[in-house]
């Protein structure tokens, strides 16, 4: 390997690492607030990318039907809880609050999708479809298990991922799709041949990470999420609704998934089951980073990206194995050095 090849591999690794950093941050965020290891995080990316591809083609993305079904299930579950409390009016309000946003999004997509209104409108529609899926998924699959152990929540997360993968096959089919780049063109920077889309990946990742830092450090909602992450029982005692914190965390994870989809879909072909591999690499980065600190997760994601790039050069057939095996020594080291502590609740 000469220096030119090494520089290209570093460039490729940094771009991939930027995507994995977003996924790792989303995993850390959701785990810190809800104790859920969000295995379906990669599915948000896949659903976002395939929905954007369908909108570009002037087709109605099947994801809107999943959104409507999840909204109906969330509405039914909230209504049942309110009816058990004997509050019929509250049941109606909760049902309407869940159903109305999904119904509005579905109507908008059905009307606007065939018109092919351009990339910006397509991205906004994609955001409107995927982001609400996060809180709906939390309400349906995880909120009833909020007080369960981490292992039970992990099993639920794996089940949700498998269900979403199967639904992805039904809603989008087995064919893979790419989307048009947000920025086209390419140029040379020294020895690097850089595409505008890859620069967008780096710029958007840095901007999103900075935005998250400001959100958690300067806003009341961000501080409430941090309080829920540090001590859930204490947060409840001071009046922070941890259930709402969970929904907000899932909404933010879904939003990060959409951003990742817009960035990665022009660079690689997405299939209905691509979310597993994409999410797993983010998971590896989050675990190496300790599943607790955002800067460590970002640094680990960059290391995973670089490891993947150099593995593809030296042992292309085993690059996935090498990346996933990197988690083994980290887990071994943590199991030997960490002290066991009971869960808070």
PASE-523259 format. One record per atom (N, C-alpha, C, O): z, y, x negated. Coordinates in steps of 0.02 Angstrom, whole numbers, padded with zeros to 5 digits, always signed. Atoms other than C-alpha are relative to their C-alpha. Example, Ala and Ser with C-alpha at 12.3 -4.5 7.8 and 13.67 -1.06 7.14 Angstrom:
BEGIN
+00000-00059-00045
+00390-00225-00615
+00000+00060-00045
+00033+00059-00097
-00003-00059+00042
+00357-00053-00684
+00037+00055+00039
+00045+00110+00014
% end
This chain:
BEGIN
+00000-00060-00042
+00000+00000+00000
+00000+00063-00045
+00042+00070-00089
+00000-00063+00038
-00047+00170-00070
+00033+00055+00041
+00054+00044+00098
-00037-00055-00033
+00028+00338-00026
-00034+00023+00064
+00000+00043+00112
+00036-00022-00060
-00109+00380+00100
+00018-00044+00060
+00033-00020+00114
-00018+00046-00055
-00074+00224+00203
+00073+00010+00020
+00089+00010+00080
-00071-00010-00015
+00113+00254+00189
+00010+00063+00043
+00050+00063+00089
-00006-00061-00040
+00092+00431+00256
-00024-00010+00071
+00007+00015+00118
+00024+00014-00068
-00010+00369+00404
+00051-00042+00039
+00063-00030+00098
-00050+00041-00034
+00121+00238+00442
+00062+00041+00019
+00090+00032+00072
-00057-00044-00015
+00259+00369+00432
-00016+00043+00061
+00026+00053+00105
+00021-00041-00057
+00161+00480+00551
+00003-00040+00065
+00030-00017+00115
-00001+00042-00060
+00137+00337+00674
+00072-00018+00020
+00089-00019+00079
-00069+00018-00014
+00319+00286+00658
+00040+00057+00031
+00081+00046+00075
-00036-00058-00026
+00384+00461+00691
-00020+00013+00073
+00022+00029+00115
+00023-00012-00069
+00276+00479+00848
+00030-00053+00047
+00055-00036+00101
-00030+00053-00041
+00333+00310+00916
+00076+00011+00005
+00105+00001+00059
-00072-00011+00000
+00512+00351+00866
+00020+00056+00047
+00074+00054+00077
-00015-00055-00047
+00504+00512+00968
+00005-00026+00071
+00049-00006+00109
-00002+00030-00067
+00465+00412+01125
+00063-00043+00008
+00098-00039+00058
-00060+00043-00004
+00601+00285+01086
+00064+00043+00003
+00113+00022+00034
-00059-00044-00001
+00722+00430+01058
+00015+00023+00071
+00073+00025+00092
-00011-00020-00069
+00695+00490+01236
+00031-00056+00040
+00079-00046+00078
-00026+00057-00038
+00725+00316+01305
+00072-00015-00021
+00114-00030+00022
-00068+00014+00024
+00879+00291+01195
+00049+00051+00028
+00105+00033+00047
-00045-00052-00027
+00953+00457+01252
+00014-00014+00074
+00070-00006+00097
-00009+00016-00071
+00924+00408+01434
+00049-00059+00008
+00092-00057+00052
-00045+00057-00004
+01011+00241+01404
+00072+00019-00015
+00118-00003+00019
-00067-00023+00018
+01159+00324+01319
+00030+00041+00057
+00089+00033+00074
-00023-00042-00055
+01172+00452+01459
+00024-00042+00059
+00080-00033+00084
-00018+00040-00059
+01172+00323+01599
+00060-00045-00015
+00104-00052+00027
-00056+00044+00016
+01290+00204+01509
+00066+00040-00005
+00118+00016+00018
-00062-00040+00008
+01414+00343+01467
+00028+00020+00068
+00089+00021+00076
-00024-00025-00064
+01423+00403+01647
+00017-00057+00048
+00065-00053+00085
-00008+00053-00051
+01408+00239+01745
+00018-00068-00029
+00035-00113+00010
-00010+00064+00034
+01433+00097+01617
-00056-00049+00014
-00049-00109+00002
+00058+00042-00013
+01263+00030+01671
-00047+00003-00060
-00067+00057-00081
+00052+00003+00052
+01147-00028+01531
-00066-00002+00037
-00086-00054+00064
+00057-00008-00045
+00989+00034+01615
-00061-00037-00026
-00106-00006-00055
+00058+00040+00021
+00869-00107+01579
-00065+00024+00034
-00118+00022+00001
+00062-00024-00031
+00743-00036+01706
-00026+00067-00026
-00073+00094+00003
+00024-00064+00024
+00723+00124+01603
-00074-00003-00018
-00112+00044-00004
+00071+00007+00016
+00557+00059+01537
-00045-00004+00061
-00103+00015+00059
+00039+00004-00061
+00501+00027+01715
-00015+00069+00029
-00067+00080+00059
+00014-00068-00021
+00518+00212+01754
-00062+00026-00038
-00104+00061-00010
+00058-00021+00040
+00395+00242+01611
-00064-00032+00027
-00115+00001+00036
+00059+00035-00025
+00275+00110+01675
-00023+00026+00068
-00082+00040+00078
+00017-00025-00067
+00282+00167+01855
-00028+00071-00004
-00074+00089+00032
+00025-00068+00008
+00258+00347+01799
-00070+00001-00027
-00113+00037-00001
+00067+00001+00030
+00108+00308+01690
-00052-00027+00046
-00107+00000+00051
+00049+00030-00046
+00023+00196+01817
-00011+00044+00062
-00066+00046+00089
+00009-00047-00057
+00056+00321+01958
-00045+00058-00020
-00088+00080+00018
+00042-00056+00024
-00020+00460+01853
-00073-00022-00006
-00119+00016+00010
+00069+00026+00005
-00173+00350+01818
-00032-00006+00068
-00091+00010+00077
+00027+00006-00068
-00193+00315+02004
-00017+00069+00028
-00069+00077+00061
+00013-00067-00025
-00181+00500+02046
-00062+00030-00033
-00101+00065+00000
+00059-00025+00034
-00311+00542+01914
-00064-00029+00030
-00116+00004+00032
+00058+00033-00030
-00428+00417+01996
-00009+00018+00074
-00056-00006+00106
+00005-00020-00070
-00398+00496+02167
+00027-00052+00048
+00013-00049+00108
-00030+00052-00042
-00302+00344+02231
+00073+00016+00014
+00106+00051-00024
-00071-00008-00017
-00134+00343+02317
+00040-00051-00039
+00030-00111-00029
-00040+00050+00038
-00008+00263+02197
+00046-00039+00046
+00079-00012+00090
-00042+00043-00042
+00081+00115+02273
+00074+00015-00008
+00114-00007+00034
-00071-00014+00011
+00245+00181+02202
+00030+00040+00058
+00091+00038+00067
-00030-00039-00055
+00265+00296+02353
+00030-00047+00053
+00080-00030+00085
-00028+00046-00050
+00292+00143+02465
+00068-00027-00025
+00114-00038+00014
-00065+00021+00028
+00429+00084+02347
+00051+00055+00010
+00109+00041+00025
-00046-00056-00009
+00505+00258+02356
+00025+00002+00072
+00085+00012+00084
-00020-00003-00071
+00505+00254+02547
+00048-00058+00016
+00096-00048+00053
-00044+00058-00014
+00582+00079+02551
+00069+00011-00030
+00120-00003+00003
-00066-00014+00031
+00719+00128+02427
+00038+00052+00039
+00099+00047+00048
-00033-00053-00040
+00755+00285+02530
+00027-00029+00065
+00083-00012+00085
-00023+00031-00063
+00767+00182+02690
+00061-00044-00012
+00108-00044+00028
-00058+00043+00016
+00885+00058+02607
+00062+00042-00015
+00117+00026+00008
-00056-00045+00015
+00994+00199+02539
+00027+00032+00063
+00088+00038+00072
-00021-00031-00063
+00996+00283+02709
+00039-00050+00043
+00091-00032+00072
-00034+00051-00039
+01046+00120+02794
+00070-00014-00028
+00118-00020+00010
-00065+00015+00031
+01186+00087+02669
+00049+00057+00011
+00108+00045+00026
-00045-00057-00012
+01257+00263+02684
+00020+00005+00073
+00077+00020+00089
-00015-00004-00071
+01244+00257+02873
+00051-00053+00021
+00096-00040+00061
-00047+00054-00016
+01336+00091+02882
+00071+00019-00022
+00119+00007+00015
-00066-00022+00024
+01478+00160+02776
+00030+00053+00046
+00089+00050+00063
-00025-00053-00045
+01492+00314+02888
+00018-00028+00068
+00068-00007+00098
-00015+00029-00065
+01487+00209+03047
+00065-00040-00002
+00102-00042+00047
-00063+00036+00007
+01628+00100+02981
+00060+00047+00002
+00115+00028+00023
-00053-00051-00003
+01729+00261+02965
+00004+00032+00069
+00047+00073+00083
+00000-00026-00068
+01686+00298+03147
-00031+00069+00007
-00019+00102+00057
+00031-00067-00002
+01586+00456+03107
-00075-00007+00010
-00113-00013-00037
+00071+00009-00017
+01419+00441+03197
-00042+00059-00024
-00098+00050-00049
+00037-00059+00021
+01366+00620+03158
-00013-00001-00075
-00068+00015-00097
+00008+00005+00073
+01395+00594+02972
-00052-00053-00018
-00091-00044-00064
+00049+00053+00013
+01294+00433+02979
-00071+00026+00009
-00115+00011-00031
+00066-00028-00012
+01147+00526+03053
-00021+00049-00054
-00078+00049-00077
+00015-00049+00053
+01158+00666+02925
-00017-00034-00066
-00064-00015-00101
+00013+00035+00063
+01167+00545+02779
-00068-00036+00002
-00105-00036-00047
+00065+00034-00007
+01019+00445+02845
-00057+00049-00008
-00106+00036-00043
+00053-00051+00005
+00915+00603+02866
-00005+00027-00071
-00060+00040-00095
+00000-00027+00068
+00968+00667+02694
-00035-00047-00049
-00065-00025-00098
+00033+00049+00043
+00904+00507+02614
-00075-00007+00016
-00117-00011-00029
+00069+00015-00021
+00745+00483+02715
-00046+00060-00009
-00103+00053-00031
+00043-00059-00003
+00681+00663+02725
-00037+00013-00066
-00098+00022-00064
+00038-00015+00062
+00640+00693+02539
-00055-00051-00014
-00110-00032-00034
+00051+00050+00014
+00549+00527+02521
-00059+00006+00048
-00116-00003+00029
+00054-00008-00049
+00451+00556+02682
-00045+00059-00017
-00106+00055-00011
+00039-00060+00019
+00398+00730+02625
-00045-00015-00060
-00103+00003-00061
+00040+00018+00060
+00342+00664+02455
-00057-00046+00019
-00113-00037-00005
+00052+00047-00019
+00246+00521+02536
-00058+00036+00036
-00116+00022+00022
+00053-00037-00036
+00152+00640+02653
-00040+00043-00048
-00101+00045-00044
+00035-00043+00049
+00112+00760+02510
-00048-00042-00043
-00105-00021-00054
+00042+00041+00043
+00045+00619+02402
-00060-00027+00039
-00116-00027+00013
+00055+00026-00041
-00059+00544+02543
-00053+00053+00012
-00112+00038+00015
+00047-00055-00014
-00137+00714+02577
-00035+00024-00064
-00096+00035-00064
+00027-00033+00060
-00161+00778+02399
-00034-00048-00049
-00079-00027-00086
+00028+00046+00050
-00203+00620+02299
-00076-00005+00002
-00107-00003-00051
+00074+00007+00000
-00384+00602+02360
-00036+00064-00022
-00096+00061-00037
+00033-00063+00015
-00418+00786+02320
-00012+00010-00075
-00051+00054-00094
+00007-00006+00073
-00404+00762+02130
+00009+00073-00023
-00037+00104-00049
-00013-00070+00013
-00322+00931+02104
+00015+00017-00073
+00031+00074-00089
-00008-00015+00071
-00304+00915+01917
+00064-00029-00029
+00108-00053+00007
-00054+00034+00036
-00182+00856+01785
+00069+00028+00018
+00116-00010+00028
-00065-00030-00014
-00042+00981+01821
+00028-00022+00068
+00086-00041+00073
-00022+00022-00067
-00035+00939+02007
+00017-00074-00001
+00066-00096+00030
-00014+00072+00004
-00044+00754+01967
+00067-00014-00033
+00104-00058-00011
-00065+00009+00033
+00103+00768+01847
+00057+00018+00047
+00108-00017+00050
-00053-00021-00047
+00205+00863+01978
+00010-00052+00055
+00066-00067+00074
-00006+00052-00051
+00165+00731+02109
+00035-00062-00029
+00075-00095+00004
-00030+00057+00033
+00213+00596+01984
+00076+00010-00008
+00115-00035+00003
-00072-00016+00005
+00380+00683+01953
+00033-00008+00068
+00088-00035+00073
-00029+00004-00067
+00408+00696+02141
+00007-00072+00024
+00051-00087+00064
-00005+00070-00020
+00378+00509+02160
+00054-00037-00039
+00095-00072-00009
-00041+00043+00043
+00474+00438+02012
+00073+00024-00004
+00119-00017-00001
-00069-00025+00011
+00626+00552+01991
+00048-00020+00056
+00103-00042+00042
-00048+00022-00052
+00701+00516+02165
+00015-00074-00002
+00066-00096+00025
-00014+00072+00004
+00686+00331+02128
+00065-00015-00038
+00100-00063-00023
-00061+00011+00039
+00828+00348+02002
+00063-00001+00043
+00097-00052+00045
-00060+00001-00043
+00966+00401+02124
-00003-00051+00056
+00048-00080+00075
+00005+00052-00053
+00898+00286+02260
+00016-00068-00030
+00052-00108+00001
-00015+00064+00032
+00903+00140+02139
+00074-00008-00015
+00103-00061-00006
-00072+00002+00012
+01081+00185+02090
+00037-00015+00064
+00083-00056+00065
-00035+00011-00064
+01134+00193+02273
-00007-00071+00025
+00041-00101+00050
+00013+00066-00029
+01054+00028+02319
+00028-00056-00044
+00058-00103-00019
-00015+00057+00043
+01087-00080+02166
+00066+00006-00038
+00096-00045-00054
-00056-00007+00046
+01232-00006+02067
+00062+00032+00031
+00118+00015+00012
-00059-00033-00028
+01345+00105+02173
+00048-00049+00033
+00108-00041+00026
-00048+00049-00029
+01416-00044+02271
+00037-00039-00053
+00089-00070-00039
-00032+00037+00055
+01461-00120+02101
+00034+00047-00049
+00049+00027-00105
-00024-00051+00047
+01532+00040+02025
+00064-00020-00036
+00076-00001-00093
-00064+00019+00030
+01702-00039+01993
-00002-00069-00032
+00049-00095-00054
+00006+00066+00030
+01634-00204+01927
+00000+00006-00076
-00003+00061-00104
-00001-00001+00073
+01638-00255+01744
-00070+00017-00028
-00119+00016+00008
+00064-00017+00032
+01503-00205+01620
-00048-00059+00003
-00109-00050+00011
+00043+00059-00002
+01439-00384+01619
-00034-00007+00068
-00094-00022+00072
+00029+00004-00067
+01414-00384+01808
-00054+00054+00009
-00107+00042+00038
+00050-00055-00005
+01325-00215+01797
-00062-00017-00041
-00118+00000-00021
+00058+00020+00040
+01214-00285+01659
-00043-00051+00037
-00104-00048+00037
+00037+00049-00039
+01167-00433+01767
-00038+00034+00057
-00096+00017+00070
+00034-00037-00052
+01126-00314+01909
-00060+00039-00028
-00112+00043+00004
+00055-00038+00031
+01020-00209+01790
-00059-00045-00017
-00117-00027-00007
+00054+00048+00015
+00922-00362+01733
-00036-00020+00064
-00097-00025+00066
+00030+00016-00064
+00895-00410+01915
-00044+00055+00026
-00099+00043+00051
+00041-00057-00023
+00834-00235+01957
-00065+00005-00040
-00118+00019-00013
+00060-00003+00042
+00714-00240+01809
-00051-00054+00021
-00110-00040+00027
+00046+00053-00020
+00641-00408+01861
-00033+00015+00067
-00092+00002+00078
+00027-00018-00066
+00621-00347+02040
-00053+00054-00007
-00106+00050+00024
+00048-00055+00009
+00534-00187+01982
-00064-00025-00034
-00119-00002-00018
+00059+00027+00034
+00418-00285+01867
-00045-00037+00050
-00106-00029+00051
+00039+00036-00050
+00365-00399+02010
-00032+00048+00049
-00090+00040+00068
+00029-00049-00046
+00342-00251+02125
-00056+00040-00033
-00104+00060-00001
+00054-00034+00036
+00239-00166+01990
-00065-00038+00003
-00119-00008+00009
+00061+00041-00005
+00117-00311+01993
-00030+00006+00070
-00091+00010+00077
+00025-00005-00069
+00104-00299+02183
-00030+00070+00012
-00083+00076+00044
+00020-00068-00016
+00087-00109+02187
-00058+00025-00043
-00098+00065-00019
+00051-00028+00045
-00026-00079+02035
-00051-00052-00023
-00104-00033-00049
+00046+00051+00023
-00109-00246+01999
+00011-00017-00073
+00051+00014-00108
-00009+00024+00069
-00126-00338+01834
-00040+00040-00051
-00030+00032-00111
+00043-00038+00046
-00255-00218+01759
+00039+00056-00033
+00081+00088-00002
-00032-00055+00035
-00199-00095+01626
-00037+00065+00007
-00097+00066+00020
+00031-00066-00008
-00230+00092+01633
+00026+00047-00055
+00082+00040-00079
-00019-00058+00042
-00228+00244+01519
-00014+00063+00040
-00053+00063+00087
+00013-00064-00032
-00223+00425+01570
-00033+00048-00049
-00035+00035-00109
+00030-00051+00043
-00311+00578+01504
+00054+00035-00040
+00109+00046-00014
-00052-00037+00039
-00219+00669+01363
+00013+00068+00030
-00033+00101+00055
-00017-00067-00023
-00127+00825+01412
-00034+00052-00044
-00059+00103-00020
+00035-00043+00047
-00196+00907+01255
-00051-00042-00038
-00034-00095-00064
+00052+00036+00036
-00361+00851+01180
-00015+00034-00066
+00006+00090-00079
+00019-00028+00065
-00431+00877+01007
+00042-00029-00056
+00093-00061-00045
-00035+00024+00060
-00377+00837+00830
-00017+00046-00059
-00066+00083-00058
+00011-00041+00059
-00363+00921+00661
+00037-00030-00059
+00075-00078-00050
-00031+00026+00060
-00305+00892+00484
+00055+00047-00025
+00045+00108-00028
-00054-00038+00032
-00138+00948+00410
+00014-00035-00066
+00048-00086-00068
-00007+00033+00065
-00143+00908+00224
-00033-00068+00003
-00091-00074+00021
+00029+00068-00001
-00168+00720+00210
+00001-00032+00070
-00024-00087+00079
-00008+00030-00066
-00129+00693+00395
-00058+00018+00045
-00082+00075+00045
+00048-00011-00054
-00259+00673+00533
+00040-00002+00064
+00063-00056+00085
-00048-00006-00055
-00163+00735+00684
-00037+00015+00064
-00082+00057+00065
+00027-00017-00066
-00208+00731+00868
+00047+00048+00035
+00107+00049+00022
-00041-00048-00036
-00149+00868+00983
+00051-00035+00044
+00107-00010+00053
-00046+00036-00043
-00070+00739+01098
+00061-00024-00039
+00117-00022-00013
-00058+00023+00040
+00038+00670+00957
+00046+00059-00017
+00108+00051-00017
-00042-00058+00010
+00098+00846+00917
+00039+00018+00063
+00097+00039+00060
-00035-00013-00063
+00138+00867+01101
+00059-00048+00009
+00111-00028+00035
-00054+00049-00004
+00242+00708+01092
+00061+00026-00038
+00117+00025-00012
-00056-00025+00040
+00348+00780+00952
+00030+00064+00029
+00091+00071+00033
-00025-00063-00027
+00360+00953+01028
+00039-00010+00065
+00092+00019+00074
-00034+00012-00065
+00405+00890+01202
+00066-00037-00011
+00115-00022+00024
-00062+00037+00013
+00535+00770+01131
+00054+00048-00026
+00111+00046-00003
-00048-00048+00027
+00619+00908+01029
+00024+00048+00054
+00083+00064+00058
-00018-00047-00053
+00614+01027+01177
+00047-00033+00051
+00095-00003+00073
-00042+00034-00049
+00688+00897+01295
+00070-00014-00028
+00119-00007+00007
-00065+00012+00030
+00826+00851+01173
+00041+00064-00004
+00101+00064+00008
-00035-00064+00001
+00868+01035+01151
+00023+00020+00070
+00079+00046+00079
-00019-00015-00069
+00867+01057+01340
+00060-00040+00022
+00104-00015+00057
-00058+00042-00017
+00987+00911+01360
+00064+00025-00033
+00117+00025-00002
-00059-00027+00035
+01103+00985+01229
+00027+00062+00036
+00088+00069+00044
-00022-00060-00037
+01107+01150+01323
+00029-00019+00068
+00079+00009+00090
-00024+00021-00066
+01129+01061+01489
+00072-00026-00004
+00114-00008+00037
-00067+00029+00006
+01281+00963+01430
+00051+00050-00027
+00110+00044-00013
-00047-00047+00031
+01355+01108+01333
+00012+00063+00038
+00064+00095+00030
-00005-00066-00031
+01324+01258+01445
+00004-00001+00077
+00022+00050+00106
+00001+00000-00073
+01311+01202+01627
+00060-00038+00028
+00087-00083-00004
-00057+00032-00032
+01449+01152+01748
-00015-00074+00015
+00027-00117+00006
+00018+00069-00015
+01354+00996+01802
+00000-00043-00063
+00024-00100-00062
+00001+00037+00062
+01328+00944+01622
+00071-00015-00024
+00085-00070-00049
-00069+00011+00022
+01512+00967+01583
+00035-00051+00046
+00076-00090+00022
-00028+00050-00045
+01557+00865+01739
-00024-00070-00020
+00015-00118-00017
+00026+00065+00022
+01444+00724+01678
+00036-00022-00064
+00052-00081-00072
-00036+00017+00061
+01528+00732+01507
+00070-00023+00016
+00096-00070-00014
-00068+00020-00019
+01698+00723+01590
+00000-00070+00030
+00044-00110+00015
+00005+00067-00029
+01643+00571+01690
-00012-00052-00054
+00013-00109-00050
+00014+00047+00055
+01580+00492+01529
+00062-00013-00042
+00073-00069-00064
-00059+00008+00043
+01741+00523+01433
+00056-00037+00035
+00087-00082+00007
-00055+00032-00037
+01864+00472+01568
-00015+00002+00074
-00005+00054+00106
+00021+00000-00070
+01803+00419+01740
+00059+00010+00047
+00054+00046+00097
-00058-00007-00043
+01977+00405+01814
+00026+00072-00001
+00042+00100+00051
-00021-00069+00005
+02027+00575+01748
-00047+00048+00036
-00025+00097+00066
+00048-00043-00034
+01867+00651+01813
+00010-00002+00076
+00006+00050+00109
-00013+00005-00072
+01904+00585+01987
+00064+00038+00019
+00066+00069+00073
-00063-00033-00016
+02081+00653+01979
-00007+00076+00004
+00030+00109+00040
+00010-00073-00003
+02016+00830+01947
-00055+00019+00048
-00077+00077+00049
+00047-00017-00054
+01891+00817+02089
-00073-00007-00015
-00115+00016+00023
+00070+00011+00016
+01731+00767+02002
-00023-00064+00035
+00004-00117+00022
+00024+00060-00035
+01634+00647+02117
-00040-00044-00047
-00097-00028-00064
+00035+00042+00049
+01588+00505+02000
-00062-00034+00029
-00109-00049-00007
+00060+00028-00031
+01467+00431+02127
-00059+00048-00007
-00115+00028-00022
+00053-00050+00007
+01369+00594+02126
-00021+00005-00073
-00080+00015-00087
+00017-00001+00071
+01379+00594+01936
-00048-00057-00017
-00096-00048-00055
+00044+00056+00012
+01299+00422+01937
-00070+00014+00025
-00119-00002-00009
+00067-00016-00027
+01157+00481+02048
-00036+00051-00043
-00096+00045-00055
+00031-00051+00043
+01127+00633+01938
-00023-00032-00065
-00078-00017-00090
+00019+00033+00063
+01126+00524+01781
-00063-00042+00009
-00107-00042-00034
+00060+00040-00013
+00999+00406+01858
-00061+00044+00012
-00117+00028-00009
+00056-00046-00011
+00891+00553+01915
-00025+00027-00067
-00085+00033-00078
+00021-00025+00065
+00892+00622+01738
-00035-00054-00040
-00084-00040-00076
+00033+00055+00035
+00848+00450+01668
-00071-00010+00026
-00118-00022-00013
+00067+00008-00028
+00701+00437+01788
-00045+00058-00021
-00104+00048-00035
+00040-00057+00022
+00645+00613+01741
-00022-00009-00073
-00079+00007-00091
+00018+00013+00069
+00650+00566+01557
-00054-00054-00003
-00098-00052-00045
+00052+00051-00003
+00548+00412+01603
-00068+00029+00017
-00118+00008-00012
+00064-00032-00017
+00414+00521+01683
-00028+00039-00059
-00088+00035-00074
+00023-00037+00059
+00407+00635+01531
-00029-00049-00052
-00081-00036-00081
+00024+00050+00048
+00390+00481+01420
-00067-00028+00022
-00111-00040-00020
+00063+00027-00026
+00252+00415+01533
-00058+00048-00012
-00112+00027-00033
+00053-00049+00011
+00152+00576+01524
-00020+00003-00073
-00078+00014-00090
+00014-00004+00072
+00168+00574+01334
-00033-00063-00027
-00078-00059-00069
+00022+00062+00031
+00134+00390+01300
-00061-00030+00034
-00099-00066+00002
+00055+00031-00036
+00007+00344+01435
-00069+00015-00030
-00112-00028-00027
+00065-00010+00032
-00139+00429+01344
-00007-00036-00067
-00063-00044-00092
+00002+00030+00067
-00092+00340+01181
-00004-00076+00002
-00028-00107-00045
+00000+00073-00005
-00074+00161+01242
-00013-00021+00072
+00002+00015+00119
+00013+00025-00068
-00130+00056+01389
+00064-00029+00029
+00099-00069-00002
-00060+00023-00035
+00009+00026+01514
-00019-00053+00051
-00066-00045+00089
+00006+00052-00051
+00023-00133+01617
+00064-00001+00042
+00113+00032+00026
-00058+00001-00045
+00142-00174+01758
+00064-00024-00035
+00119-00007-00014
-00059+00027+00034
+00257-00266+01636
+00012+00032-00068
+00051+00005-00108
-00009-00033+00065
+00246-00144+01489
+00071+00029-00007
+00094+00040-00063
-00065-00031+00003
+00415-00073+01535
+00052-00040-00038
+00098-00011-00067
-00050+00041+00034
+00509-00220+01463
+00001+00014-00075
+00054+00026-00104
+00004-00011+00073
+00446-00198+01284
+00019+00072-00018
+00056+00083-00066
-00015-00070+00015
+00455-00008+01290
+00075+00014+00007
+00106+00044-00036
-00071-00010-00012
+00629-00008+01364
+00044-00036-00051
+00097-00011-00070
-00040+00039+00047
+00690-00142+01245
+00004+00035-00068
+00056+00031-00101
-00002-00036+00063
+00643-00038+01093
+00047+00061+00005
+00083+00077-00043
-00049-00052-00010
+00740+00108+01166
+00070-00027+00001
+00117+00004-00024
-00066+00032-00002
+00883-00011+01197
+00024-00017-00071
+00082-00007-00087
-00017+00016+00069
+00879-00070+01015
+00024+00063-00036
+00074+00062-00073
-00020-00063+00032
+00888+00112+00958
+00068+00022+00025
+00110+00045-00014
-00064-00021-00029
+01031+00149+01078
+00057-00042-00027
+00111-00016-00042
-00053+00044+00026
+01130-00002+01018
+00014+00015-00073
+00072+00020-00093
-00010-00016+00071
+01101+00037+00834
+00037+00066-00007
+00078+00075-00052
-00034-00065+00001
+01158+00215+00872
+00071-00003+00028
+00106+00048+00027
-00068+00006-00024
+01318+00149+00950
+00008+00006+00075
+00064-00003+00100
-00001-00007-00073
+01273+00176+01135
+00052+00052+00022
+00080+00046+00076
-00051-00049-00017
+01387+00327+01132
-00020+00071-00021
-00003+00119+00013
+00015-00066+00027
+01318+00472+01028
-00075+00013+00002
-00115-00029-00021
+00072-00015-00005
+01152+00558+01063
-00033+00010-00068
-00088-00017-00079
+00034-00008+00065
+01114+00613+00883
-00010-00067-00036
-00062-00078-00066
+00007+00065+00032
+01147+00437+00819
-00055-00040+00033
-00092-00076-00001
+00053+00036-00036
+01033+00366+00954
-00069+00026-00021
-00116-00013-00029
+00064-00029+00021
+00894+00487+00905
-00019-00023-00071
-00076-00042-00084
+00013+00022+00069
+00912+00445+00720
-00020-00074-00002
-00065-00094-00039
+00016+00072-00003
+00911+00259+00760
-00070-00011+00029
-00106-00056+00007
+00067+00007-00029
+00755+00281+00868
-00054+00015-00051
-00105-00020-00054
+00048-00015+00052
+00664+00361+00723
-00004-00059-00049
-00059-00077-00072
+00001+00058+00045
+00716+00215+00612
-00037-00058+00031
-00073-00094-00003
+00036+00055-00034
+00653+00092+00743
-00075+00013-00001
-00115-00033-00013
+00072-00017+00002
+00486+00184+00752
-00031-00013-00068
-00085-00041-00073
+00025+00011+00068
+00465+00181+00564
-00001-00074-00017
-00049-00098-00048
-00001+00072+00013
+00517-00001+00553
-00058-00036+00035
-00089-00080+00007
+00056+00030-00037
+00389-00045+00687
-00067+00015-00034
-00110-00029-00040
+00063-00020+00032
+00251+00052+00598
-00012-00040-00064
-00067-00066-00075
+00010+00036+00063
+00280-00029+00428
-00004-00075+00012
-00038-00110-00025
+00006+00071-00016
+00305-00200+00507
-00070-00017+00024
-00096-00071+00009
+00068+00013-00024
+00135-00184+00592
-00049-00004-00058
-00102-00036-00052
+00044+00004+00059
+00059-00160+00418
+00012-00064-00039
-00035-00098-00058
-00015+00058+00043
+00150-00297+00324
-00002-00066+00038
-00023-00117+00011
-00003+00063-00039
+00171-00426+00463
-00014+00017+00073
+00032+00016+00115
+00019-00025-00067
+00076-00370+00618
+00021-00049+00054
+00044-00028+00107
-00014+00050-00052
+00103-00534+00712
+00075-00004+00016
+00094-00027+00069
-00072+00007-00010
+00292-00522+00691
+00035+00068+00007
+00096+00072+00002
-00031-00066-00001
+00320-00335+00711
+00053+00006+00055
+00105+00036+00045
-00050-00004-00053
+00409-00354+00879
+00063-00039-00019
+00119-00017-00006
-00057+00041+00020
+00519-00492+00809
+00043+00038-00051
+00104+00038-00047
-00037-00037+00051
+00565-00384+00659
+00040+00056+00030
+00098+00067+00012
-00035-00056-00032
+00609-00235+00768
+00061-00025+00039
+00116+00003+00033
-00055+00023-00042
+00715-00335+00889
+00054-00035-00043
+00113-00033-00025
-00049+00032+00043
+00798-00433+00747
+00044+00051-00036
+00097+00033-00060
-00039-00051+00034
+00858-00269+00673
+00067+00012+00034
+00114+00038+00004
-00062-00011-00037
+00991-00265+00808
+00054-00050-00019
+00113-00037-00010
-00048+00054+00014
+01072-00427+00747
+00052+00021-00052
+00112+00015-00038
-00052-00019+00048
+01156-00363+00588
+00044+00057+00024
+00103+00060+00007
-00041-00055-00028
+01213-00206+00681
+00054-00028+00046
+00112-00008+00042
-00049+00029-00045
+01296-00309+00817
+00052-00040-00038
+00111-00039-00021
-00047+00039+00040
+01372-00424+00687
+00051+00045-00035
+00111+00031-00035
-00044-00047+00033
+01442-00278+00590
+00049+00032+00048
+00108+00039+00032
-00044-00030-00049
+01512-00197+00747
+00052-00049+00026
+00110-00031+00038
-00048+00049-00025
+01591-00359+00806
+00055-00013-00052
+00111-00031-00033
-00050+00012+00052
+01680-00376+00638
+00045+00060-00013
+00102+00052-00035
-00038-00061+00017
+01737-00196+00622
+00032+00034+00060
+00079+00073+00052
-00027-00035-00058
+01772-00141+00801
+00060-00038+00027
+00063-00100+00024
-00058+00030-00031
+01938-00171+00886
-00013-00008+00074
-00042+00037+00106
+00010+00011-00071
+01937-00247+01060
+00045+00046+00041
+00104+00055+00024
-00041-00041-00046
+01995-00133+01199
-00020-00016+00071
-00079-00026+00085
+00014+00014-00070
+02009-00165+01384
-00038+00058+00030
-00032+00115+00008
+00035-00053-00034
+01895-00069+01500
+00050+00044+00037
+00104+00023+00056
-00044-00048-00032
+01969+00085+01577
+00020-00021+00070
+00078-00014+00089
-00013+00018-00069
+01954+00019+01754
-00025-00071+00012
-00019-00097+00067
% end
